[in-house]
Amino acid sequence: MNLQETIYKRKSHRSFYEQWVGEETLADIRAFFDRAKRLYPEIPLRMELVEREQVKCILPFVPPQCIAIYSEDSTEAWENIGFVFQQLDLYLQSIGLGSCWLGLGKLPDAESDFRMLLAFGHSKEALRSGKAEFKRKDLSEIADVEDARLEPARLAPSAINNQPWFFVHEEEKLHVYCSTRFLRARALGKMILIDMGICLSHLYVSYPETFTFWKEEAPEQKGLTYIGTIRI
């Protein structure tokens, strides 16, 4: 199963076997991370494999291994984290592993540039069978014009299933905005920036030959924060 197909079946896994991922597979994971597309190539980004004993988390489903994510603390860096590591999330699930963004996970002994954990491993859960199993907003709720090309973005995961993205069409380009209308969206803080990167990652994976991203003077939208502009 390729990454595009995985978008329509992925899920956040919360039940793992007590089985370590082998060294050959770990090498493939590192290689995929190295070649994954960056939203902001100039921003330093690295990953590190850590063991469960190093992780502090109130959730009961932490697998034997996790991926620790390191980067700078800026708006663009958090978006970049979502963009790159959602590609990795899709890759992990495409090769038969389970994965889950671990927003409540901490790494007490990590360096100061630690940002996030991605849990992964041999999952006890199956992938979704198809789009019908997703609980997501309708296409008409995430854009000013209902656009079937945005289906991969619609299916993207987000913290507490907040789905903060909104797209505004202008000729052949799409302005990308983040909704801050509701208290729960504002309470998520920087997690919402990861969500925006995840959404854009699904569009890149679906349109790798044509996807482009940049920033410009976009129209202001009430209750929305401009993230960037894309062409797919």
N, C-alpha and C positions, 0 to 999 in steps of 0.2 A: 504494500500500500504506500503510495507516495504522499507528500505533504499536503497537496491539494485535496486529496481524498480524505485525509485524516481530519481536516477542518470539519467535515460533515459527520464525524463519528466520535471525536475526542470528548473526554470528560475529565473532571477533576477527581483523581483517584484518592480514596481515603481508607483503603484497606490493603496492606502489603504483607507478603510472605517474609519470614525471617531468612531471607536468602540474599547473599551478596551478588552484585553484578560483576561478571568476570572481567579480567584485565583487558582482554581483546575488545570487548564491547566498550569498556571505559575509554580505550584508545580511540575508538570510532567516535565516541561522544565528544572527546576533546578536539578531534579533527573537524567534526561538524561545526563546533563552536568557532574554531579558527576561520572557517570559510563562510560563516553566516554573514549576511549583509547587515551593515550598520546603518542606522538612520542618521547618525552623526559620526562619521568615521574618525573625526579628529578627537573625540572624547575617549580617554582611556577606559578600558573595560576588560575585566578578567574574571575567570571562574576558578574555583578550588573545590575539590572533593573533600567532604568532611564526614565524620562518623556521627551516629546518633548521640553518642556520649558527649559530644562537643556542643550539642544543640540544647537550648532551653526553650521549651514550648509547652503550653498548657493543653494542646491538642493531643489525643491519644494515638494518632495514626502515623507518627513519624517513622519512616522506614530506616533500615540499617545505615543507609547512605543518603546524603543530600548534596546539592550543589550550592555553594556559597557564591554570591555575586558581589563584586567589588567595582566601585566607580566613584566619580566625584559627586558632590552634592549640588546639583543644579537642575533646573527644570528640564533642560535638554537631556541631561544624563539619565534622569528617571524615565523619560520617554524612550530613550535609547535602550535601557534595560528591558522594558516591556517588548520593544521591537525585536531585539536580538534573542532574548530568552524564550519568547513565544515560538520562534522558529525552532529552538531546541526542544521545547515542550512538544511540538508537533512531531519532531524527529523521533523523540523517545517513544511516543505512542505509535508511530508508524513502524517501529522495529519490535513492537510487542511488549514494551515496558509501560508501566503506569507513571503518572507524574501529577504534581499539584503545586501551585504557588503557595508558599507557606508564609503568609503575611504576618502571622503572630509568632513566627520563629525568631529566636535571637541566637547570637553567637557571642557569648560573654567575653571570650578571649580573643576576639577578632581584632584586626587592625582597624584604624579609624575610618577607612574608606569602605567598610562592609555596609551593604545596603539591603540585601534580601536573600532568602533561601528558596530553592526549588527542590521539593521532595521528589524522589524517583526510585523505582525499583520494580521488582516482580509483583504485579498487582493481582489481588484476588477478584478484581472486578473486570467485567467485560466492557468494551467500548459501546457507545450508543449504536443502535441499529440504523439510525438515520435521523433526518432533520425533525421528524415528528416528536422526538424525545427531548428536544431543546425547549426551554422556557425562556423566550426572548420577546422583545418588542417586535411589532410589525415593521416592515420596511417603511411604511408611511410615517412611522413615529421617529425614524432616525435621519430623515432627510426632508428637504423642502419639496422634493419631487420623488415619488416612488420610483426607485431605480434598482432593477434586478441585479445589476453589477455589484451592488453593495451587500448581497446576501452573505458573503464570507465575513464581512464586518459585523453584520447583524448577529452572527453565531459566535462571535468572540466572547471569551469569558471575561468577567470583571469582578472586582471585590463586591461582596454581597449582591452580586448580579445587578449592579447599579446601571450598567450600560450607558455611560455618560456621553457617548459620541453623537454628534449631529453634523450632517453634511449639507452644504449650500452650493447649488450648481451655478456656475457662471461660464457660459459657452462650453468649452471642452474640458474645463478644469473644475475641481471640487475643493471648496474651502472647508477645512476640518475644524470643528469647534468642540469644546468640552463644556458640558452643562454643569453649572453651579447653582441651579435654581433651588435645590432642595437641601435641607440641613444635613441629611445623611451623606450627600455628595461632598459637602464642605468638610464634614467630619473625617472623611477618608484621607485627607491631606495628600501626601505625595503618592499614595497608592493609586489615586485617580490618574496621575500622570503615567504610571505603569500601564494602567488600563488603556489609555490612549495609544501608547506604543504597541500594545497587544493587538488592538483593532487595526492599526496600520500594518502590522506584521501580516495579518490574514489577507489584506489586500495585496501586499507585495508577493506573498506566496502564490496567490491566485493569478496575478498578472505580472510575473517576473520580468517579462520583456518590455513592458510599457510603463511600469510603475515609476513615477518620479515624485520627489517631495522637495518643497522649498517654502520659504516664507516671503510674504509680500504685504502690501497695504490692503488688507481685506476689509470688506464692509463690517461695521460693528453690528452685533446681534445681541439683543437684550437677554440677559441671563446666561450668555454663552461667552466663553473665552477662546480666542483664536489660537489654534495650535500650529497650523501650517496649511499649505495648499498641495494638492496632489493631482496627477493625471494618471488614469488607469486605462 
